[in-house]
Amino acid sequence: MRHAGIDVDALYARHHDDLLLFFVRRTADVEVALDLWSETFAQAVAGRRKFRGKTDAEAAAWLYSIARNQLARYLRRGYAERRAMQKLGLERAPADDELLADIWQRAQLDATRAELAAALATLSEPVREAVKLRVVDERPYVEIATRLRISEQAARARVSRGLSALAEALEPARS
């Protein structure tokens, strides 16, 4: 189906699998990844007329830009939404076990977790602790600074250095 701006069907055919794995590797949650994946393509369809690129590379960049925005939005609001859903007793219907196992295997999450553990071990203890507090425990920088007895600016710098080192250590494995 050719739409003004971009051929969404062709974009889907070329990137559906890689985009799903992109989300699985970043969330380590297959069901969340499926939600983000489907919303990304829904946004691509809705915004297809805004696309101004001409090449496949520009189309891919546009799609992954939408994907990164979806992921960032999820990460910003995800914690609050999950808590609200739990309080209300709401749950999304789970994907079937076969689909979850297939995606988990294709995303190589067991290997990714081992790579992440190895990369974390290369960080100094102060940097590793700052990253843990920020990313795993979802603590604000002001609290991290207080707990580590450093300035908020130093806490931000430690987390930034740690995340940069982790990204550098893990990205070659994604190629």
Chimera marker file (.cmm) of the C-alpha trace (Angstrom):
<marker_set name="trace">
<marker id="1" x="0.000" y="0.000" z="0.000" r="1" g="1" b="0" radius="0.5"/>
<marker id="2" x="1.720" y="3.183" z="-1.192" r="1" g="1" b="0" radius="0.5"/>
<marker id="3" x="0.817" y="6.253" z="0.823" r="1" g="1" b="0" radius="0.5"/>
<marker id="4" x="1.756" y="9.851" z="0.235" r="1" g="1" b="0" radius="0.5"/>
<marker id="5" x="5.181" y="10.332" z="1.740" r="1" g="1" b="0" radius="0.5"/>
<marker id="6" x="6.331" y="6.746" z="2.339" r="1" g="1" b="0" radius="0.5"/>
<marker id="7" x="5.549" y="3.136" z="1.485" r="1" g="1" b="0" radius="0.5"/>
<marker id="8" x="4.738" y="1.873" z="4.991" r="1" g="1" b="0" radius="0.5"/>
<marker id="9" x="4.219" y="-1.705" z="3.813" r="1" g="1" b="0" radius="0.5"/>
<marker id="10" x="7.715" y="-1.830" z="2.309" r="1" g="1" b="0" radius="0.5"/>
<marker id="11" x="9.143" y="-0.214" z="5.430" r="1" g="1" b="0" radius="0.5"/>
<marker id="12" x="7.417" y="-2.846" z="7.567" r="1" g="1" b="0" radius="0.5"/>
<marker id="13" x="8.641" y="-5.679" z="5.345" r="1" g="1" b="0" radius="0.5"/>
<marker id="14" x="12.252" y="-4.488" z="5.627" r="1" g="1" b="0" radius="0.5"/>
<marker id="15" x="12.337" y="-3.602" z="9.325" r="1" g="1" b="0" radius="0.5"/>
<marker id="16" x="9.626" y="-5.408" z="11.289" r="1" g="1" b="0" radius="0.5"/>
<marker id="17" x="11.876" y="-8.106" z="12.743" r="1" g="1" b="0" radius="0.5"/>
<marker id="18" x="14.904" y="-5.916" z="13.484" r="1" g="1" b="0" radius="0.5"/>
<marker id="19" x="12.718" y="-3.268" z="15.078" r="1" g="1" b="0" radius="0.5"/>
<marker id="20" x="11.068" y="-5.811" z="17.365" r="1" g="1" b="0" radius="0.5"/>
<marker id="21" x="14.486" y="-7.081" z="18.446" r="1" g="1" b="0" radius="0.5"/>
<marker id="22" x="15.581" y="-3.454" z="18.995" r="1" g="1" b="0" radius="0.5"/>
<marker id="23" x="12.778" y="-3.080" z="21.544" r="1" g="1" b="0" radius="0.5"/>
<marker id="24" x="13.273" y="-6.477" z="23.185" r="1" g="1" b="0" radius="0.5"/>
<marker id="25" x="16.968" y="-5.806" z="23.738" r="1" g="1" b="0" radius="0.5"/>
<marker id="26" x="16.258" y="-2.416" z="25.289" r="1" g="1" b="0" radius="0.5"/>
<marker id="27" x="13.356" y="-3.424" z="27.525" r="1" g="1" b="0" radius="0.5"/>
<marker id="28" x="14.194" y="-7.088" z="28.252" r="1" g="1" b="0" radius="0.5"/>
<marker id="29" x="10.420" y="-7.574" z="28.226" r="1" g="1" b="0" radius="0.5"/>
<marker id="30" x="8.931" y="-9.224" z="25.155" r="1" g="1" b="0" radius="0.5"/>
<marker id="31" x="5.381" y="-8.060" z="25.816" r="1" g="1" b="0" radius="0.5"/>
<marker id="32" x="6.420" y="-4.439" z="26.331" r="1" g="1" b="0" radius="0.5"/>
<marker id="33" x="8.533" y="-4.716" z="23.178" r="1" g="1" b="0" radius="0.5"/>
<marker id="34" x="5.509" y="-5.968" z="21.224" r="1" g="1" b="0" radius="0.5"/>
<marker id="35" x="3.457" y="-2.991" z="22.461" r="1" g="1" b="0" radius="0.5"/>
<marker id="36" x="6.183" y="-0.492" z="21.531" r="1" g="1" b="0" radius="0.5"/>
<marker id="37" x="6.737" y="-2.185" z="18.172" r="1" g="1" b="0" radius="0.5"/>
<marker id="38" x="3.085" y="-2.034" z="17.191" r="1" g="1" b="0" radius="0.5"/>
<marker id="39" x="2.753" y="1.575" z="18.387" r="1" g="1" b="0" radius="0.5"/>
<marker id="40" x="5.816" y="2.540" z="16.342" r="1" g="1" b="0" radius="0.5"/>
<marker id="41" x="4.268" y="1.215" z="13.160" r="1" g="1" b="0" radius="0.5"/>
<marker id="42" x="0.938" y="2.826" z="14.055" r="1" g="1" b="0" radius="0.5"/>
<marker id="43" x="2.754" y="6.156" z="14.409" r="1" g="1" b="0" radius="0.5"/>
<marker id="44" x="4.537" y="5.556" z="11.100" r="1" g="1" b="0" radius="0.5"/>
<marker id="45" x="1.197" y="5.035" z="9.361" r="1" g="1" b="0" radius="0.5"/>
<marker id="46" x="-0.307" y="8.090" z="11.055" r="1" g="1" b="0" radius="0.5"/>
<marker id="47" x="2.695" y="10.268" z="10.183" r="1" g="1" b="0" radius="0.5"/>
<marker id="48" x="3.467" y="8.878" z="6.727" r="1" g="1" b="0" radius="0.5"/>
<marker id="49" x="2.552" y="12.123" z="4.950" r="1" g="1" b="0" radius="0.5"/>
<marker id="50" x="5.117" y="14.044" z="7.006" r="1" g="1" b="0" radius="0.5"/>
<marker id="51" x="8.016" y="11.923" z="5.751" r="1" g="1" b="0" radius="0.5"/>
<marker id="52" x="10.154" y="13.923" z="3.334" r="1" g="1" b="0" radius="0.5"/>
<marker id="53" x="13.037" y="11.550" z="2.708" r="1" g="1" b="0" radius="0.5"/>
<marker id="54" x="13.797" y="9.845" z="-0.578" r="1" g="1" b="0" radius="0.5"/>
<marker id="55" x="16.027" y="6.874" z="0.245" r="1" g="1" b="0" radius="0.5"/>
<marker id="56" x="15.597" y="3.594" z="2.118" r="1" g="1" b="0" radius="0.5"/>
<marker id="57" x="18.235" y="4.780" z="4.604" r="1" g="1" b="0" radius="0.5"/>
<marker id="58" x="16.245" y="7.950" z="5.311" r="1" g="1" b="0" radius="0.5"/>
<marker id="59" x="13.094" y="5.883" z="5.760" r="1" g="1" b="0" radius="0.5"/>
<marker id="60" x="14.860" y="3.561" z="8.194" r="1" g="1" b="0" radius="0.5"/>
<marker id="61" x="16.250" y="6.523" z="10.134" r="1" g="1" b="0" radius="0.5"/>
<marker id="62" x="12.759" y="8.034" z="10.296" r="1" g="1" b="0" radius="0.5"/>
<marker id="63" x="11.266" y="4.752" z="11.563" r="1" g="1" b="0" radius="0.5"/>
<marker id="64" x="13.951" y="4.288" z="14.220" r="1" g="1" b="0" radius="0.5"/>
<marker id="65" x="13.475" y="7.893" z="15.298" r="1" g="1" b="0" radius="0.5"/>
<marker id="66" x="9.823" y="7.087" z="15.944" r="1" g="1" b="0" radius="0.5"/>
<marker id="67" x="10.927" y="3.929" z="17.768" r="1" g="1" b="0" radius="0.5"/>
<marker id="68" x="13.370" y="5.819" z="20.010" r="1" g="1" b="0" radius="0.5"/>
<marker id="69" x="10.639" y="8.342" z="20.826" r="1" g="1" b="0" radius="0.5"/>
<marker id="70" x="8.242" y="5.521" z="21.723" r="1" g="1" b="0" radius="0.5"/>
<marker id="71" x="10.877" y="3.919" z="23.936" r="1" g="1" b="0" radius="0.5"/>
<marker id="72" x="11.705" y="7.221" z="25.662" r="1" g="1" b="0" radius="0.5"/>
<marker id="73" x="7.998" y="7.908" z="26.253" r="1" g="1" b="0" radius="0.5"/>
<marker id="74" x="7.549" y="4.414" z="27.685" r="1" g="1" b="0" radius="0.5"/>
<marker id="75" x="10.528" y="4.810" z="29.985" r="1" g="1" b="0" radius="0.5"/>
<marker id="76" x="9.325" y="8.220" z="31.205" r="1" g="1" b="0" radius="0.5"/>
<marker id="77" x="5.781" y="7.211" z="31.939" r="1" g="1" b="0" radius="0.5"/>
<marker id="78" x="6.086" y="3.450" z="32.208" r="1" g="1" b="0" radius="0.5"/>
<marker id="79" x="6.724" y="3.267" z="35.907" r="1" g="1" b="0" radius="0.5"/>
<marker id="80" x="3.700" y="5.391" z="36.781" r="1" g="1" b="0" radius="0.5"/>
<marker id="81" x="1.456" y="3.524" z="34.342" r="1" g="1" b="0" radius="0.5"/>
<marker id="82" x="2.500" y="0.117" z="35.651" r="1" g="1" b="0" radius="0.5"/>
<marker id="83" x="1.746" y="1.191" z="39.221" r="1" g="1" b="0" radius="0.5"/>
<marker id="84" x="-1.649" y="2.602" z="38.218" r="1" g="1" b="0" radius="0.5"/>
<marker id="85" x="-2.555" y="-0.572" z="36.327" r="1" g="1" b="0" radius="0.5"/>
<marker id="86" x="-1.555" y="-2.691" z="39.323" r="1" g="1" b="0" radius="0.5"/>
<marker id="87" x="-3.659" y="-0.550" z="41.689" r="1" g="1" b="0" radius="0.5"/>
<marker id="88" x="-6.663" y="-0.880" z="39.390" r="1" g="1" b="0" radius="0.5"/>
<marker id="89" x="-6.097" y="-4.595" z="38.917" r="1" g="1" b="0" radius="0.5"/>
<marker id="90" x="-5.741" y="-4.206" z="35.156" r="1" g="1" b="0" radius="0.5"/>
<marker id="91" x="-3.537" y="-6.397" z="33.032" r="1" g="1" b="0" radius="0.5"/>
<marker id="92" x="-2.896" y="-6.536" z="29.315" r="1" g="1" b="0" radius="0.5"/>
<marker id="93" x="-3.599" y="-9.865" z="27.692" r="1" g="1" b="0" radius="0.5"/>
<marker id="94" x="-0.334" y="-11.813" z="27.572" r="1" g="1" b="0" radius="0.5"/>
<marker id="95" x="1.238" y="-12.988" z="24.342" r="1" g="1" b="0" radius="0.5"/>
<marker id="96" x="1.284" y="-16.752" z="24.010" r="1" g="1" b="0" radius="0.5"/>
<marker id="97" x="4.264" y="-18.644" z="25.422" r="1" g="1" b="0" radius="0.5"/>
<marker id="98" x="5.487" y="-19.840" z="22.037" r="1" g="1" b="0" radius="0.5"/>
<marker id="99" x="5.693" y="-16.295" z="20.665" r="1" g="1" b="0" radius="0.5"/>
<marker id="100" x="7.435" y="-15.043" z="23.808" r="1" g="1" b="0" radius="0.5"/>
<marker id="101" x="9.998" y="-17.857" z="23.718" r="1" g="1" b="0" radius="0.5"/>
<marker id="102" x="10.680" y="-17.310" z="20.021" r="1" g="1" b="0" radius="0.5"/>
<marker id="103" x="11.265" y="-13.582" z="20.417" r="1" g="1" b="0" radius="0.5"/>
<marker id="104" x="13.351" y="-14.105" z="23.572" r="1" g="1" b="0" radius="0.5"/>
<marker id="105" x="15.583" y="-16.543" z="21.679" r="1" g="1" b="0" radius="0.5"/>
<marker id="106" x="15.893" y="-14.326" z="18.586" r="1" g="1" b="0" radius="0.5"/>
<marker id="107" x="16.768" y="-11.316" z="20.725" r="1" g="1" b="0" radius="0.5"/>
<marker id="108" x="19.453" y="-13.399" z="22.454" r="1" g="1" b="0" radius="0.5"/>
<marker id="109" x="18.468" y="-11.936" z="25.817" r="1" g="1" b="0" radius="0.5"/>
<marker id="110" x="20.408" y="-14.516" z="27.809" r="1" g="1" b="0" radius="0.5"/>
<marker id="111" x="23.573" y="-13.533" z="25.949" r="1" g="1" b="0" radius="0.5"/>
<marker id="112" x="22.702" y="-9.846" z="26.297" r="1" g="1" b="0" radius="0.5"/>
<marker id="113" x="22.345" y="-10.199" z="30.057" r="1" g="1" b="0" radius="0.5"/>
<marker id="114" x="25.719" y="-11.919" z="30.269" r="1" g="1" b="0" radius="0.5"/>
<marker id="115" x="27.295" y="-9.159" z="28.135" r="1" g="1" b="0" radius="0.5"/>
<marker id="116" x="25.702" y="-6.506" z="30.324" r="1" g="1" b="0" radius="0.5"/>
<marker id="117" x="26.968" y="-8.158" z="33.511" r="1" g="1" b="0" radius="0.5"/>
<marker id="118" x="30.479" y="-8.317" z="32.048" r="1" g="1" b="0" radius="0.5"/>
<marker id="119" x="30.306" y="-4.677" z="30.931" r="1" g="1" b="0" radius="0.5"/>
<marker id="120" x="29.044" y="-3.579" z="34.353" r="1" g="1" b="0" radius="0.5"/>
<marker id="121" x="31.968" y="-5.373" z="35.978" r="1" g="1" b="0" radius="0.5"/>
<marker id="122" x="34.376" y="-3.158" z="34.033" r="1" g="1" b="0" radius="0.5"/>
<marker id="123" x="32.966" y="-0.004" z="35.641" r="1" g="1" b="0" radius="0.5"/>
<marker id="124" x="34.516" y="1.358" z="38.807" r="1" g="1" b="0" radius="0.5"/>
<marker id="125" x="32.460" y="0.723" z="41.933" r="1" g="1" b="0" radius="0.5"/>
<marker id="126" x="31.403" y="4.401" z="42.346" r="1" g="1" b="0" radius="0.5"/>
<marker id="127" x="30.244" y="4.622" z="38.717" r="1" g="1" b="0" radius="0.5"/>
<marker id="128" x="28.531" y="1.216" z="38.846" r="1" g="1" b="0" radius="0.5"/>
<marker id="129" x="26.662" y="2.224" z="42.020" r="1" g="1" b="0" radius="0.5"/>
<marker id="130" x="25.513" y="5.534" z="40.472" r="1" g="1" b="0" radius="0.5"/>
<marker id="131" x="24.253" y="3.719" z="37.362" r="1" g="1" b="0" radius="0.5"/>
<marker id="132" x="22.442" y="1.131" z="39.499" r="1" g="1" b="0" radius="0.5"/>
<marker id="133" x="20.738" y="3.804" z="41.573" r="1" g="1" b="0" radius="0.5"/>
<marker id="134" x="19.637" y="5.763" z="38.505" r="1" g="1" b="0" radius="0.5"/>
<marker id="135" x="18.712" y="2.991" z="36.062" r="1" g="1" b="0" radius="0.5"/>
<marker id="136" x="17.721" y="-0.001" z="38.179" r="1" g="1" b="0" radius="0.5"/>
<marker id="137" x="16.329" y="1.767" z="41.242" r="1" g="1" b="0" radius="0.5"/>
<marker id="138" x="15.013" y="4.748" z="39.206" r="1" g="1" b="0" radius="0.5"/>
<marker id="139" x="16.271" y="7.236" z="41.812" r="1" g="1" b="0" radius="0.5"/>
<marker id="140" x="16.444" y="10.968" z="41.066" r="1" g="1" b="0" radius="0.5"/>
<marker id="141" x="19.875" y="12.559" z="40.784" r="1" g="1" b="0" radius="0.5"/>
<marker id="142" x="19.407" y="14.571" z="43.965" r="1" g="1" b="0" radius="0.5"/>
<marker id="143" x="18.884" y="11.333" z="45.925" r="1" g="1" b="0" radius="0.5"/>
<marker id="144" x="21.846" y="9.643" z="44.233" r="1" g="1" b="0" radius="0.5"/>
<marker id="145" x="24.031" y="12.595" z="45.197" r="1" g="1" b="0" radius="0.5"/>
<marker id="146" x="22.865" y="12.405" z="48.808" r="1" g="1" b="0" radius="0.5"/>
<marker id="147" x="23.376" y="8.642" z="49.059" r="1" g="1" b="0" radius="0.5"/>
<marker id="148" x="26.831" y="8.777" z="47.474" r="1" g="1" b="0" radius="0.5"/>
<marker id="149" x="27.794" y="11.973" z="49.331" r="1" g="1" b="0" radius="0.5"/>
<marker id="150" x="28.673" y="13.833" z="46.156" r="1" g="1" b="0" radius="0.5"/>
<marker id="151" x="27.214" y="16.827" z="44.330" r="1" g="1" b="0" radius="0.5"/>
<marker id="152" x="24.257" y="16.380" z="42.005" r="1" g="1" b="0" radius="0.5"/>
<marker id="153" x="26.503" y="17.403" z="39.109" r="1" g="1" b="0" radius="0.5"/>
<marker id="154" x="28.995" y="14.676" z="40.066" r="1" g="1" b="0" radius="0.5"/>
<marker id="155" x="26.150" y="12.141" z="40.255" r="1" g="1" b="0" radius="0.5"/>
<marker id="156" x="25.012" y="13.114" z="36.757" r="1" g="1" b="0" radius="0.5"/>
<marker id="157" x="28.580" y="12.843" z="35.486" r="1" g="1" b="0" radius="0.5"/>
<marker id="158" x="29.041" y="9.372" z="36.986" r="1" g="1" b="0" radius="0.5"/>
<marker id="159" x="25.820" y="8.076" z="35.497" r="1" g="1" b="0" radius="0.5"/>
<marker id="160" x="26.641" y="9.624" z="32.125" r="1" g="1" b="0" radius="0.5"/>
<marker id="161" x="30.152" y="8.122" z="32.118" r="1" g="1" b="0" radius="0.5"/>
<marker id="162" x="28.804" y="4.746" z="33.139" r="1" g="1" b="0" radius="0.5"/>
<marker id="163" x="26.080" y="4.671" z="30.511" r="1" g="1" b="0" radius="0.5"/>
<marker id="164" x="28.506" y="5.818" z="27.822" r="1" g="1" b="0" radius="0.5"/>
<marker id="165" x="30.963" y="3.071" z="28.793" r="1" g="1" b="0" radius="0.5"/>
<marker id="166" x="28.196" y="0.473" z="28.770" r="1" g="1" b="0" radius="0.5"/>
<marker id="167" x="26.917" y="1.624" z="25.373" r="1" g="1" b="0" radius="0.5"/>
<marker id="168" x="30.429" y="1.484" z="23.952" r="1" g="1" b="0" radius="0.5"/>
<marker id="169" x="31.017" y="-1.987" z="25.407" r="1" g="1" b="0" radius="0.5"/>
<marker id="170" x="27.685" y="-3.380" z="24.203" r="1" g="1" b="0" radius="0.5"/>
<marker id="171" x="27.168" y="-1.783" z="20.780" r="1" g="1" b="0" radius="0.5"/>
<marker id="172" x="29.865" y="-3.721" z="18.892" r="1" g="1" b="0" radius="0.5"/>
<marker id="173" x="28.022" y="-6.903" z="19.891" r="1" g="1" b="0" radius="0.5"/>
<marker id="174" x="24.825" y="-5.581" z="18.239" r="1" g="1" b="0" radius="0.5"/>
<marker id="175" x="26.396" y="-5.143" z="14.807" r="1" g="1" b="0" radius="0.5"/>
<link id1="1" id2="2" r="1" g="1" b="0" radius="0.2"/>
<link id1="2" id2="3" r="1" g="1" b="0" radius="0.2"/>
<link id1="3" id2="4" r="1" g="1" b="0" radius="0.2"/>
<link id1="4" id2="5" r="1" g="1" b="0" radius="0.2"/>
<link id1="5" id2="6" r="1" g="1" b="0" radius="0.2"/>
<link id1="6" id2="7" r="1" g="1" b="0" radius="0.2"/>
<link id1="7" id2="8" r="1" g="1" b="0" radius="0.2"/>
<link id1="8" id2="9" r="1" g="1" b="0" radius="0.2"/>
<link id1="9" id2="10" r="1" g="1" b="0" radius="0.2"/>
<link id1="10" id2="11" r="1" g="1" b="0" radius="0.2"/>
<link id1="11" id2="12" r="1" g="1" b="0" radius="0.2"/>
<link id1="12" id2="13" r="1" g="1" b="0" radius="0.2"/>
<link id1="13" id2="14" r="1" g="1" b="0" radius="0.2"/>
<link id1="14" id2="15" r="1" g="1" b="0" radius="0.2"/>
<link id1="15" id2="16" r="1" g="1" b="0" radius="0.2"/>
<link id1="16" id2="17" r="1" g="1" b="0" radius="0.2"/>
<link id1="17" id2="18" r="1" g="1" b="0" radius="0.2"/>
<link id1="18" id2="19" r="1" g="1" b="0" radius="0.2"/>
<link id1="19" id2="20" r="1" g="1" b="0" radius="0.2"/>
<link id1="20" id2="21" r="1" g="1" b="0" radius="0.2"/>
<link id1="21" id2="22" r="1" g="1" b="0" radius="0.2"/>
<link id1="22" id2="23" r="1" g="1" b="0" radius="0.2"/>
<link id1="23" id2="24" r="1" g="1" b="0" radius="0.2"/>
<link id1="24" id2="25" r="1" g="1" b="0" radius="0.2"/>
<link id1="25" id2="26" r="1" g="1" b="0" radius="0.2"/>
<link id1="26" id2="27" r="1" g="1" b="0" radius="0.2"/>
<link id1="27" id2="28" r="1" g="1" b="0" radius="0.2"/>
<link id1="28" id2="29" r="1" g="1" b="0" radius="0.2"/>
<link id1="29" id2="30" r="1" g="1" b="0" radius="0.2"/>
<link id1="30" id2="31" r="1" g="1" b="0" radius="0.2"/>
<link id1="31" id2="32" r="1" g="1" b="0" radius="0.2"/>
<link id1="32" id2="33" r="1" g="1" b="0" radius="0.2"/>
<link id1="33" id2="34" r="1" g="1" b="0" radius="0.2"/>
<link id1="34" id2="35" r="1" g="1" b="0" radius="0.2"/>
<link id1="35" id2="36" r="1" g="1" b="0" radius="0.2"/>
<link id1="36" id2="37" r="1" g="1" b="0" radius="0.2"/>
<link id1="37" id2="38" r="1" g="1" b="0" radius="0.2"/>
<link id1="38" id2="39" r="1" g="1" b="0" radius="0.2"/>
<link id1="39" id2="40" r="1" g="1" b="0" radius="0.2"/>
<link id1="40" id2="41" r="1" g="1" b="0" radius="0.2"/>
<link id1="41" id2="42" r="1" g="1" b="0" radius="0.2"/>
<link id1="42" id2="43" r="1" g="1" b="0" radius="0.2"/>
<link id1="43" id2="44" r="1" g="1" b="0" radius="0.2"/>
<link id1="44" id2="45" r="1" g="1" b="0" radius="0.2"/>
<link id1="45" id2="46" r="1" g="1" b="0" radius="0.2"/>
<link id1="46" id2="47" r="1" g="1" b="0" radius="0.2"/>
<link id1="47" id2="48" r="1" g="1" b="0" radius="0.2"/>
<link id1="48" id2="49" r="1" g="1" b="0" radius="0.2"/>
<link id1="49" id2="50" r="1" g="1" b="0" radius="0.2"/>
<link id1="50" id2="51" r="1" g="1" b="0" radius="0.2"/>
<link id1="51" id2="52" r="1" g="1" b="0" radius="0.2"/>
<link id1="52" id2="53" r="1" g="1" b="0" radius="0.2"/>
<link id1="53" id2="54" r="1" g="1" b="0" radius="0.2"/>
<link id1="54" id2="55" r="1" g="1" b="0" radius="0.2"/>
<link id1="55" id2="56" r="1" g="1" b="0" radius="0.2"/>
<link id1="56" id2="57" r="1" g="1" b="0" radius="0.2"/>
<link id1="57" id2="58" r="1" g="1" b="0" radius="0.2"/>
<link id1="58" id2="59" r="1" g="1" b="0" radius="0.2"/>
<link id1="59" id2="60" r="1" g="1" b="0" radius="0.2"/>
<link id1="60" id2="61" r="1" g="1" b="0" radius="0.2"/>
<link id1="61" id2="62" r="1" g="1" b="0" radius="0.2"/>
<link id1="62" id2="63" r="1" g="1" b="0" radius="0.2"/>
<link id1="63" id2="64" r="1" g="1" b="0" radius="0.2"/>
<link id1="64" id2="65" r="1" g="1" b="0" radius="0.2"/>
<link id1="65" id2="66" r="1" g="1" b="0" radius="0.2"/>
<link id1="66" id2="67" r="1" g="1" b="0" radius="0.2"/>
<link id1="67" id2="68" r="1" g="1" b="0" radius="0.2"/>
<link id1="68" id2="69" r="1" g="1" b="0" radius="0.2"/>
<link id1="69" id2="70" r="1" g="1" b="0" radius="0.2"/>
<link id1="70" id2="71" r="1" g="1" b="0" radius="0.2"/>
<link id1="71" id2="72" r="1" g="1" b="0" radius="0.2"/>
<link id1="72" id2="73" r="1" g="1" b="0" radius="0.2"/>
<link id1="73" id2="74" r="1" g="1" b="0" radius="0.2"/>
<link id1="74" id2="75" r="1" g="1" b="0" radius="0.2"/>
<link id1="75" id2="76" r="1" g="1" b="0" radius="0.2"/>
<link id1="76" id2="77" r="1" g="1" b="0" radius="0.2"/>
<link id1="77" id2="78" r="1" g="1" b="0" radius="0.2"/>
<link id1="78" id2="79" r="1" g="1" b="0" radius="0.2"/>
<link id1="79" id2="80" r="1" g="1" b="0" radius="0.2"/>
<link id1="80" id2="81" r="1" g="1" b="0" radius="0.2"/>
<link id1="81" id2="82" r="1" g="1" b="0" radius="0.2"/>
<link id1="82" id2="83" r="1" g="1" b="0" radius="0.2"/>
<link id1="83" id2="84" r="1" g="1" b="0" radius="0.2"/>
<link id1="84" id2="85" r="1" g="1" b="0" radius="0.2"/>
<link id1="85" id2="86" r="1" g="1" b="0" radius="0.2"/>
<link id1="86" id2="87" r="1" g="1" b="0" radius="0.2"/>
<link id1="87" id2="88" r="1" g="1" b="0" radius="0.2"/>
<link id1="88" id2="89" r="1" g="1" b="0" radius="0.2"/>
<link id1="89" id2="90" r="1" g="1" b="0" radius="0.2"/>
<link id1="90" id2="91" r="1" g="1" b="0" radius="0.2"/>
<link id1="91" id2="92" r="1" g="1" b="0" radius="0.2"/>
<link id1="92" id2="93" r="1" g="1" b="0" radius="0.2"/>
<link id1="93" id2="94" r="1" g="1" b="0" radius="0.2"/>
<link id1="94" id2="95" r="1" g="1" b="0" radius="0.2"/>
<link id1="95" id2="96" r="1" g="1" b="0" radius="0.2"/>
<link id1="96" id2="97" r="1" g="1" b="0" radius="0.2"/>
<link id1="97" id2="98" r="1" g="1" b="0" radius="0.2"/>
<link id1="98" id2="99" r="1" g="1" b="0" radius="0.2"/>
<link id1="99" id2="100" r="1" g="1" b="0" radius="0.2"/>
<link id1="100" id2="101" r="1" g="1" b="0" radius="0.2"/>
<link id1="101" id2="102" r="1" g="1" b="0" radius="0.2"/>
<link id1="102" id2="103" r="1" g="1" b="0" radius="0.2"/>
<link id1="103" id2="104" r="1" g="1" b="0" radius="0.2"/>
<link id1="104" id2="105" r="1" g="1" b="0" radius="0.2"/>
<link id1="105" id2="106" r="1" g="1" b="0" radius="0.2"/>
<link id1="106" id2="107" r="1" g="1" b="0" radius="0.2"/>
<link id1="107" id2="108" r="1" g="1" b="0" radius="0.2"/>
<link id1="108" id2="109" r="1" g="1" b="0" radius="0.2"/>
<link id1="109" id2="110" r="1" g="1" b="0" radius="0.2"/>
<link id1="110" id2="111" r="1" g="1" b="0" radius="0.2"/>
<link id1="111" id2="112" r="1" g="1" b="0" radius="0.2"/>
<link id1="112" id2="113" r="1" g="1" b="0" radius="0.2"/>
<link id1="113" id2="114" r="1" g="1" b="0" radius="0.2"/>
<link id1="114" id2="115" r="1" g="1" b="0" radius="0.2"/>
<link id1="115" id2="116" r="1" g="1" b="0" radius="0.2"/>
<link id1="116" id2="117" r="1" g="1" b="0" radius="0.2"/>
<link id1="117" id2="118" r="1" g="1" b="0" radius="0.2"/>
<link id1="118" id2="119" r="1" g="1" b="0" radius="0.2"/>
<link id1="119" id2="120" r="1" g="1" b="0" radius="0.2"/>
<link id1="120" id2="121" r="1" g="1" b="0" radius="0.2"/>
<link id1="121" id2="122" r="1" g="1" b="0" radius="0.2"/>
<link id1="122" id2="123" r="1" g="1" b="0" radius="0.2"/>
<link id1="123" id2="124" r="1" g="1" b="0" radius="0.2"/>
<link id1="124" id2="125" r="1" g="1" b="0" radius="0.2"/>
<link id1="125" id2="126" r="1" g="1" b="0" radius="0.2"/>
<link id1="126" id2="127" r="1" g="1" b="0" radius="0.2"/>
<link id1="127" id2="128" r="1" g="1" b="0" radius="0.2"/>
<link id1="128" id2="129" r="1" g="1" b="0" radius="0.2"/>
<link id1="129" id2="130" r="1" g="1" b="0" radius="0.2"/>
<link id1="130" id2="131" r="1" g="1" b="0" radius="0.2"/>
<link id1="131" id2="132" r="1" g="1" b="0" radius="0.2"/>
<link id1="132" id2="133" r="1" g="1" b="0" radius="0.2"/>
<link id1="133" id2="134" r="1" g="1" b="0" radius="0.2"/>
<link id1="134" id2="135" r="1" g="1" b="0" radius="0.2"/>
<link id1="135" id2="136" r="1" g="1" b="0" radius="0.2"/>
<link id1="136" id2="137" r="1" g="1" b="0" radius="0.2"/>
<link id1="137" id2="138" r="1" g="1" b="0" radius="0.2"/>
<link id1="138" id2="139" r="1" g="1" b="0" radius="0.2"/>
<link id1="139" id2="140" r="1" g="1" b="0" radius="0.2"/>
<link id1="140" id2="141" r="1" g="1" b="0" radius="0.2"/>
<link id1="141" id2="142" r="1" g="1" b="0" radius="0.2"/>
<link id1="142" id2="143" r="1" g="1" b="0" radius="0.2"/>
<link id1="143" id2="144" r="1" g="1" b="0" radius="0.2"/>
<link id1="144" id2="145" r="1" g="1" b="0" radius="0.2"/>
<link id1="145" id2="146" r="1" g="1" b="0" radius="0.2"/>
<link id1="146" id2="147" r="1" g="1" b="0" radius="0.2"/>
<link id1="147" id2="148" r="1" g="1" b="0" radius="0.2"/>
<link id1="148" id2="149" r="1" g="1" b="0" radius="0.2"/>
<link id1="149" id2="150" r="1" g="1" b="0" radius="0.2"/>
<link id1="150" id2="151" r="1" g="1" b="0" radius="0.2"/>
<link id1="151" id2="152" r="1" g="1" b="0" radius="0.2"/>
<link id1="152" id2="153" r="1" g="1" b="0" radius="0.2"/>
<link id1="153" id2="154" r="1" g="1" b="0" radius="0.2"/>
<link id1="154" id2="155" r="1" g="1" b="0" radius="0.2"/>
<link id1="155" id2="156" r="1" g="1" b="0" radius="0.2"/>
<link id1="156" id2="157" r="1" g="1" b="0" radius="0.2"/>
<link id1="157" id2="158" r="1" g="1" b="0" radius="0.2"/>
<link id1="158" id2="159" r="1" g="1" b="0" radius="0.2"/>
<link id1="159" id2="160" r="1" g="1" b="0" radius="0.2"/>
<link id1="160" id2="161" r="1" g="1" b="0" radius="0.2"/>
<link id1="161" id2="162" r="1" g="1" b="0" radius="0.2"/>
<link id1="162" id2="163" r="1" g="1" b="0" radius="0.2"/>
<link id1="163" id2="164" r="1" g="1" b="0" radius="0.2"/>
<link id1="164" id2="165" r="1" g="1" b="0" radius="0.2"/>
<link id1="165" id2="166" r="1" g="1" b="0" radius="0.2"/>
<link id1="166" id2="167" r="1" g="1" b="0" radius="0.2"/>
<link id1="167" id2="168" r="1" g="1" b="0" radius="0.2"/>
<link id1="168" id2="169" r="1" g="1" b="0" radius="0.2"/>
<link id1="169" id2="170" r="1" g="1" b="0" radius="0.2"/>
<link id1="170" id2="171" r="1" g="1" b="0" radius="0.2"/>
<link id1="171" id2="172" r="1" g="1" b="0" radius="0.2"/>
<link id1="172" id2="173" r="1" g="1" b="0" radius="0.2"/>
<link id1="173" id2="174" r="1" g="1" b="0" radius="0.2"/>
<link id1="174" id2="175" r="1" g="1" b="0" radius="0.2"/>
</marker_set>
